[in-house]
Amino acid sequence: MPQKPKSKFNMSKKTIFRRIGEEETNYATHHLYRYPGQFVPQIPGFLIEKFSKKYDVVLDPFCGSGTTLVEANLLHRNSYGTDVHPIARLVTKVKTRKISMSNDELITITNINPDFDDFDEIAEECKKFEYSYLFNRENLMPLLKLRKEIYENYTDDIRNFLLVCLLSIVKSCANIDEHKVRIVREKKDAINVFEIFKQTVRVNLKKLASLNTDVFAEVLNCNAKKISLDNNTVDLVVTSPPYLNALNYIKIHHIEMALLNERADEKNYIGVDKVTDGTGSSSDAGKKLMAIEIYFKDMENAISEISRVLKSSGVCGMIVDKDRKIKNVRFKFASELIERAKNYNMVLEDKFYRYATKENKSEGERILVFRKI
Ligand SMILES: C[S@@+](CC[C@H](N)C(=O)[O-])C[C@H]1O[C@@H](n2cnc3c(N)ncnc32)[C@H](O)[C@@H]1O
């Protein structure tokens, strides 16, 4: 089992130059589910180690796949995560909860006979499945059979774990390039879905073994603009909010959401351009600029909530977008958020960079460290 590597960032120069290789991020439960926009775990790990102590409470209000909560667990901190996306909440729960499956439970789900006796029922489900056109029937049938078995035979943490195992293989079973965020068609042969699922379950169960059990990790179903935690209860916030119009978390997870029979409510999402499809100014440039203002207003509301739940002198480490030109206007995301945060007693204390490469410094993300005064 890969162990958490020692920190290799050169923080003394206030700069993170090095690109962290994919293989270095594959420890504990971090790669249990591939979530677009996932943190390099070494970043929350560094911030948690530097700005909190054992058994403190860490919060990530945009927790995505739970990288902050996993790092908090590995460092013996309690944690809360919130996200509006159902898949994000499910994945975070699974990645932070140690479970054990009895041999019987494991055998029931991993030894499904490919000639299953409810074939006609599953074939009917297959016809109804919204994205069936993206699958060979030979691949979709076992996926839907596994879904049925999971819902019928398991509950609570084990059901969640098995569902995430299923979700983590669904795109590689579809006729699409599973490495792309958008749907790009790519023909696939029939594959042994049951065997892939079985391997995934066994590998992921081993990953859960690296989790600690002396701390809690709780996932809350709430919007970062209204966090359901009391005032002054959190020691440290570590988060990477969505970037403006960068990744559409609803579209990215369409197939997985259909598999869970879930629907996402677009209006709750920050960073999704809400102006270009209807209301607002008539010109294209005007609409874009309005979307940017909505983004900053949403982020301001989230920062106000972060400030409310943080204890006095608590720290918030936040990864923000690099400066970008939108409709010929240069937006300095970090500077804008630093200014707005001051309205909520959040004052910039430090700033780090993560450059994609040592040579190309313009591509870097900013890691802002605010302190509540
Ligand atoms: C950059 S991702 C976070 C990734 C995370 N750091 C990880 O390692 O997986 C941003 C997340 O913010 C979530 N999000 C968007 N709007 C939100 C809101 N209003 N409240 C809470 N979460 C939101 C998205 O669903 C997405 O999961």
The ligand as an SDF file (V2000), in Angstrom:
LIG
                    3D

 27 29  0  0  0  0  0  0  0  0999 V2000
  -12.5620   22.4530   -7.3990 C   0  0  0  0  0  0  0  0  0  0  0  0
  -13.8450   21.3990   -6.8190 S   0  0  0  0  0  0  0  0  0  0  0  0
  -13.2210   20.8600   -5.2820 C   0  0  0  0  0  0  0  0  0  0  0  0
  -12.3210   19.6790   -5.4550 C   0  0  0  0  0  0  0  0  0  0  0  0
  -11.7880   19.1670   -4.1300 C   0  0  0  0  0  0  0  0  0  0  0  0
  -10.8070   20.0730   -3.5670 N   0  0  0  0  0  0  0  0  0  0  0  0
  -11.1700   17.7930   -4.2990 C   0  0  0  0  0  0  0  0  0  0  0  0
  -10.0020   17.6030   -3.9680 O   0  0  0  0  0  0  0  0  0  0  0  0
  -11.8610   16.9050   -4.8180 O   0  0  0  0  0  0  0  0  0  0  0  0
  -15.1120   22.5170   -6.3850 C   0  0  0  0  0  0  0  0  0  0  0  0
  -16.3650   21.8750   -5.8050 C   0  0  0  0  0  0  0  0  0  0  0  0
  -17.2590   22.9210   -5.4230 O   0  0  0  0  0  0  0  0  0  0  0  0
  -18.5820   22.3990   -5.5210 C   0  0  0  0  0  0  0  0  0  0  0  0
  -19.5280   23.5250   -5.4740 N   0  0  0  0  0  0  0  0  0  0  0  0
  -19.9230   24.3710   -6.4490 C   0  0  0  0  0  0  0  0  0  0  0  0
  -20.7820   25.2920   -5.9590 N   0  0  0  0  0  0  0  0  0  0  0  0
  -20.9230   25.0240   -4.6310 C   0  0  0  0  0  0  0  0  0  0  0  0
  -21.6650   25.6220   -3.5790 C   0  0  0  0  0  0  0  0  0  0  0  0
  -22.4470   26.6810   -3.7860 N   0  0  0  0  0  0  0  0  0  0  0  0
  -21.5780   25.0960   -2.3350 N   0  0  0  0  0  0  0  0  0  0  0  0
  -20.7970   24.0020   -2.0980 C   0  0  0  0  0  0  0  0  0  0  0  0
  -20.0880   23.3820   -3.0750 N   0  0  0  0  0  0  0  0  0  0  0  0
  -20.1370   23.8830   -4.3150 C   0  0  0  0  0  0  0  0  0  0  0  0
  -18.5680   21.5980   -6.8030 C   0  0  0  0  0  0  0  0  0  0  0  0
  -19.6090   20.6390   -6.8250 O   0  0  0  0  0  0  0  0  0  0  0  0
  -17.1590   20.9710   -6.7380 C   0  0  0  0  0  0  0  0  0  0  0  0
  -17.2420   19.6930   -6.1740 O   0  0  0  0  0  0  0  0  0  0  0  0
  1  2  1  0
  2  3  1  0
  2 10  1  0
  3  4  1  0
  4  5  1  0
  5  6  1  0
  5  7  1  0
  7  8  2  0
  7  9  1  0
 10 11  1  0
 11 12  1  0
 11 26  1  0
 12 13  1  0
 13 14  1  0
 13 24  1  0
 14 15  1  0
 14 23  1  0
 15 16  2  0
 16 17  1  0
 17 18  1  0
 17 23  2  0
 18 19  1  0
 18 20  2  0
 20 21  1  0
 21 22  2  0
 22 23  1  0
 24 25  1  0
 24 26  1  0
 26 27  1  0
M  CHG  2   2   1   9  -1
M  END
$$$$
